[in-house]
Amino acid sequence: MKNMTINDKLKTSLSEAQVYESMGLFAEALAAYEKTLSGDGPKDSEMIAEINENIARIKKTMSDNSLEGTEESELSGESLDHIKAHALDEKDVAPILDRASVFLEKGLYEEAADEYAMLFSIGYSFGTVIPPIIDFLMTICPYGRVGREVSLVIDKFNLQKDELSEITALFGKEIADRSQYTSAVGLLKKAKGLDPDNENMAKMYDMIVSRFMAEPRSVYMTRRTRLTDEQLRKALVLSYKEEKSLFSILITNSYIDKDRLLRALSDYHNCPAFKFDDTLTPPKGIVSTLEEEALLSQGWVPLEWDDTSASVVVENPEDTYQSEQIKRILSRDDIQFVPGIQEDIESLIKHFFEQGRKVEATEAQNDSGDAEGVVVMDIVEMLERKNGWTPEQKISIRPQLISAELRLNDENGKQNSLLVRLKDSSDHGLGMLISSEEYKKLNKIKNGDMLNDMIFYTGWAMVRTKSVVRNVTRIREGKDKGQYFVEIESEDVVS
């Protein structure tokens, strides 16, 4: 049985390498062949010689391509002539991705597709453009539904069906590399439909499905439960079609009982599996620190969370891409990842935030008496200032700050205003989150610049003052990717 498993893995790896090579994805093919050669298990001399021959051939092809200055296949220039006229002089990938991200977030798929197509038309390869598109979509789409959003963008490309098929397959491959097999298979099925006569599309589809079936957890589920390979394959396809998680499809189609499925997950991951319970209490600070929509998009939620460690429920604890993302967000390395069904995770997120908001509202109500006293004292201080007396302590309004407004003069001397969101800054106490366009309006302010006219709004008053820019950071990942975080200090606003 063990040798059969190893042989199955070798066949899958070799098939994967051959499909990559047939599509011209030589770097991926080379990596797959080398992985096959370095893996454990029996390999006869003929197999080793064949793999080495394939590796040598691919390396020579890649070397020849490099000398000729060729790149990965690009979209047809003829089909994108109308887009090239937009901004051919704009060679920086960042602002184009920023604009496309804004369009995607607003559901403007045609406009987003135009921006992405522009990148291809001015020389960026698939390998440069596709990963950041997937990265962004994974921050705004409900977990496991990235493929559907990608499909909406692809439909807006002005391309021939064979070209659409190719780019759809490449998006599917990239998503499969992130262990999002439901979305990947959905896109590969679409690619097959766009170009039915292209054998490479069918091979790539079979390769992705085979890779999913060869995943250790998939193998475990079929061998330790009554699930069959055929049921698992059907569930994978239905998951994309019905927009439900794979596990939910297995349960609703009576392929496996929910409790049996959770026991199998618990046994495989060697930890208790999660089942939704509406009596659970949310970790302290979850509402003020994390965003409900972001958690729903990324498909995870902390069950416990303290100063040193955390316990987080996810659909697949072996998804290293998601695990690293969670560690960065929570700033914790000591995290126990607990398996659960995606629909249960979504229910828990909504429950935690509903309960968390009630707790915060109760605490705010309890503190309202103290807050009224602060207001009275501040009014007294303002009257005393008017009569010539200046207190030694600055007015502390930081806890009640809501937003801020900047008063700006344009080149004609006309005054405009810019409303910005405020966020906490660990180094300087306060910061503004602004878009790329807003940053341009501020003349790309930098460290040490003075903002001469700012109005801070609280729940009960406003303070007009000056502020000094202490630090400017371009956000490179997450929901606010592409925006600027401008950290400021003001004499009249203290932490």
N, C-alpha and C positions, 0 to 999 in steps of 0.2 A: 504493500500500500504506500509506503514511504517513497519508493523508487518511482511509482506511478505519479505521485504528487510532484516530484522533482521534474520528471519528464514533461508533465503538463505545463509546468512553469517555463521550462526551456522552450517548448513549442510556442507558448504565448509570447515570450520575449523575442524569439526569432521572427515570428509573424509581425510583431510590432515594428521591429527594425526594417523589415522588408517593405511594409506599408509606408513608413516614413521616407525610405529611399525612393520609392516609386512616385512620391509626391514632391520630390526635390527638397525635402527637409533633411539635409545631409548631417547637420549637427545632431539632430535628434536620433537619426539612424545610427550614427557613430556611437553615441552614448548607449543606445540599446544593445548594439553588438558587444561593446566592451563590458557592459553589465552582464550579459550572457556568458562571456568568457571568464569573468572573474567570480561568478556565482559558484556556490557549492553544488556537489552532485556529480554523477558519472558522466563523462564525455569521452567518446572514442576519438581516435587520432584523426579520422576523416572529418568529424564534426569540427574539431579544433582547427584543422587546416582550412576548412570552408569559411569559418568565421574570420580567421586571420586574413584570408584572401579578400573577403568583403570589406574588412576594415582598411586594408591597404588601398583597395579601389576607391573607397569613399574619401580617404585622405587625399589621394591624388586628384579626385574631382574637385574637392574643396580648395586645394592648392591652385589648380588651374583656374577656377572661378575667381579666386583672389587676385591672381595675376591679370586677369582680364577686366578686373574692376566691376564684376557683376555682383548683384545682390539678390536677395530672395525675390521671387516673382512679385511684381507690383500690379496694381489695377491698371486696366486699359486707359491710356491717356486720352484716346478719342472719346470714351464714354464720360470723361470728367472735364471736358473743355470748358463747360459753363461754370465750373467751380474754380478753375485755375485763375480766372479773371478777378476773383475776390481779393487775394492778397498774396501774390507770388513772392513778394519781397519779404514776407514774414516768415523767416526761417526758424524762429524759436518755437519749439514744440509746446512749451508751457502755456503761453497765452491762448493758443488754439484749443488745447485740452481744457483750459479754464472755461472758455466760452461754451464748448461742447458739454461740459459738466453742468453748467447752468441750464442749458437747453434740456438736457436729460432730466434734471431734477424737476423742471416745469412740464415735462411730458411733451416737449417740442421735438419729436423724433426726426422730422425732416431736416430741421435746422442743425440738430446734432450730427446727423449723417453728413451734411454738407461740410461741417468742420472736419470730421474724421477723414472724409474723402479728400479734402484739401491736403491733409498731411501725406496721404499716399501719392497724390499728384505732384508734390514738390520733392519727392525722393525718399520719404521715410518708409522703411520696410515694415512688413507685417509684425515682425518680432519687436519693433520699437513701439508701435502704436497699440497693438491689441492688448498687451498686459496692463497698461494703465487704464484702458477702457474697462477691463474686467475688474480691476482694483476698485475703481470708482463705483461701478454698478453694484459691487458686493457690499458697499456701504449704504446704499439707498434702497435696494430691493429686498423684499421679504426673503428669508433664507431659503435657498433651493430654487428660486424663481428667476435667477439671473438670465438663464437661457431665453426666457420669454421676452425680457427687455432687450436682449441682444437681437433677437429675431425682429422686433419692431424697428430697430435701427437699420438692420440689414435690408429690410423691405424698402427702405427709402433711398438706397443706393441706386444710381442710374447706371445699371450694369446689365450685361447679357446673363442669361440664366447659368451658363457654365461658370462665369466669373463669380456670380452670387453663390453658387454651390461651393466653390473653392474657399471663398472667404468665410462662409458659414461653417465649413468643416474645420478651418483653422481656429475659429472662435471656440468651436466645440472641443478641440484638442486642448486649448489653453485652459478651458474650464475643467476638463477632466484632470489636468495637472494639479488643480486645486481641490481634487476629490469631490467635485460637485457632479457626480455621475448622472443624476436625473436630468440636469440641464444639458450636459454634454451629449447624452443619447438623444434628447429631443432635437438638438441642433443638427446632429449627424443624420437623423431621420429626415429632417428638412432638406439637408444637403443632397441626400439620395433622391428625394422627390424632385429637386430642381434639375438634376442631371442624371436621369435613370440609367443612361448608357455608360456612365463613367464608372468603371470597375473599381477605381481607387476610392470612390466615396463609399461603396459597399464594403470594401476591405477595411477602411478606417472605422466605419460603424461597427463592424464585427470585432475589430481590434479593441475599441473602447469597451464594448460589452464584455469581451473576454478578460480585459484588464480588471473590470469590476468583479466578475465572477471569480477571478484569481486572488482578489483581496482576502487576506487571512480571515477577516470577520465574515465575509460571504461564504467562504469554505466551511467555517465553523458552523454557521447557521444551517447549512444544508446537511451537514454530517451529524450534528447533535440534536436536530429537531426533525419533524416530519416534512419540512419544506423541501421542495425539489428544485433542481436547477431551472426547470421550465417555469415554475411559479415565480421564482425570483426574477427571471428575465422579463416575464409578463408584468410584474409589479413595477419594474424599473421604467418600462415604457408607459404604463398607465399613470405613474407618478407625475410625469411631465404633462400628459394629456389632461388629467383631472386636477392638476395644481394642488396635489396633496403630497405629504412625505411618503417615502418608500414604506416605512413601517406602518403608517396609517392605511396604505393600500393593502398590505399583507393582512391587516386585521379586518378591514371592512369587506374584503373578498373571502374571508373565512379560510385563508391559507394557514393562519396560525392564530391561536388565542393570545390576547394581550398579555395576560399574566405569564403564559409560557414564553412569550417573546421577551418580556422583561427579565425573566429568570435566566434565559440564554444570554442576554446582554450582560447581566450581573456576573454570570460564570465566566464569560469570555474576558471581561475587563477586570475581573477580580475585585469588584466593589459593588455596593448596592446600586441598583438601577433606580432612576427617579420616576415616580408616579404622581400626578398632580393632586394636591391636597389644599383646599381653600382655607384650611386653618393655619397654614404656615405664615410666619411673621417675617416681613421684609427686613433685610439687613439695614442697620442704621445708616442714613445718608445716601441711600440708593437713589432717591428722587432728586436730591440736590447735586449729586455727583455724576450720575449717568443719565442718558436720554432714552426714553421709552422707545421711540421710533428706531433709534440706532440698534438697540438690543433686538427688536423684532426683525430688523433687516439682517443682522449678523447671526441670529439664532442661538443666543446664549443668555444666561442670567446667573448671577451669584446667589447661591443658597446661604452661604455664610461668608463674611468678609470682615477682617479685622486689620490691625496695623502691620501684621507680619505675614498672614496667609489668607487663603480663600478656598472655598469649595464652589465649583461652577458646574452647572448642568448644561451639557451640549448633546447634540445628536450623535457625534462620533468623536470620542476622546483621542482617537488616533489621527485626527485631522491636524497635522502639524502646522499647516498654514493658519488655521483658525486659532490654535493654541497659542502660537507666538503673538498673534494679534491681540488676544485677550490679556496675555502677560504684559504687553506694552500699555494697554489701556488701564489696567488695574495697578500697574507698577509693582507687580509681585512675581517672584519666581517660584515661590512655594504655593502651587495651586493644585488641588485635587480635582480632576475632571470626571464628572459623573455622567453616564449615558442616560438618555431619555428620548421619548418620542417628540418630534418637533411640535406637534399640536399641543402637547402638554407643556412644553417650554413656553409657547406663546401665551397659553392660559395663565401660567405662573407670572410672566412678565406683566400682563395686564392686572392681575390680582395684586402683585407687589406694589405697582405704582398707584393703584386705586387706594390701597390701604396706607401707603406711604404719604399720599397727599392728605388723607384724613388726619393722620398723626401730625403732620406739619401745620395743618389748619388749626388743630386743637392747641398746639404749642403757641402758635401766633396769637390765638385768642387769649390764652392765659397771660401772655406777655403784653397785651394791649394796654393794661393799666399803667405799666412801667413806661411804655412808649409815649402815652399821653403826658406823663411827667416830663419826659425829655423834650417834647414839643414846647411845653410851657416854659421850661428853663431856657430853651433856645430863643424863644420870643423875648424873654426878659433880657437875655444877653444882647439881642439886636437893639432893643431900646436903650440899653446902657451904652452900647457903642455909639448910637446916635447922639447921646449926651456927652460924648468925649471920653468914655471909659473903655479901655481895651483889655479884655481878659488875657491871662497868660496862656490858657489852654485854647487850642484851635477847636472849631465846631466839628464834632465827629458825626458825620452823616453817612459814612461808608455802609453800615448794615442796611440802610433803607434805599440805596441807590437803585434806580430802575434803568435809566438810559441817559444819554448825553447828546447835546446838539452843538455842532461847530458852526460858527459864523464866519463865512469866507467872502472875500472880495475878488471878483473876476478881473480880467485884464482891462475892462471898461469901468471898473470902480463900482459895479453893481454888486450889492450884497446878496449872497445866497446862503442857505443853511443846509447842513448835512447831519442827519440823525444817525447815530451809531449805537450798536449794542455794546454793553459793558460786560467784561468777564474778569474774574480774579486773576491776579498775577502773583506767582509765588515769590518773585524777586522784588517787585515794586508795588504790590498791593492792588493795582488797578490797571486794566488794559481795555483797548477798544478792538473789536473784531470788525474789519472792513473789507470790502471786496476789492478786486483789482481796479475796477473803474473808479471807486471812491478814493483809492490810494493815488491814482493819477490826479484827481481833483485836488488832493492835498499836496500836489507838486512833489510826490515821492519823498515825504518827510523822512528825516534820519535822526540818529541819536544826537541829543543836544538842542534840537530845534524847539522853538517856543510856539505854542498854540495860544494866541493872544486873546481869543474870545470863545470861551466854552461855557455852556450852561449844563449843569448836572441836575437831573430831575429825580426827586424822591417821591414817596407816597404822599407827602404833605407840603412840600416846598420846592424851590429851585435855588441853586447857587450859581452865580455867574462869576467866573474867575479865569486865571491863566493856568496853563499846564505845560510842563516840560516833557519832551519825548525822551525816554530813557533807553528804549530798545525796540527794534522793529524786526519781526520774524515772519518769514513766508511759511505758511503751513503746507507741508508736503504730503500728508496722509490724513485719512479719516473724513468725516462728514464735511469739515470746513476746508478741505484741501483746495489750495489755490488762493485762499484769502490771506490777509495780513493781520497779525496780532501786534498792535502798537501799544507798548507799555508806557504809562505816563505817571507823573507825580504832580500834585497840586498842593499849594500851601493851605488852601481852605478845605481840602478833602483829605482826611487822614484815615488810616486803617483802624 
